[in-house]
């Protein structure tokens, strides 16, 4: 069997590209990093670098405690 070569494009970190820092007040941007069930999306799926992934998860948790984002999404 021959292996298929799959070329994947590398995702560019949105925060590095725009030179921004994730903040808990920007709940619209943080919703992008939540799944449909309200869980934090992993780094490989979101395309954020390690440094900003830690910041995104920290800011999502802050926004949850301030009731800007839900802990659980009702289905």
Number of C-alpha atoms within 10 A of each C-alpha: 3 4 5 6 6 6 6 6 6 8 12 12 18 15 16 13 8 8 8 10 11 19 16 21 14 13 16 11 13 19 17 12 22 17 12 14 12 15 15 19 18 14 15 12 9 17 16 20 17 12 11 18 22 13 16 23 19 15 19 27 18 16 20 16 12 12 10 16 20 17 15 11 11 8 5
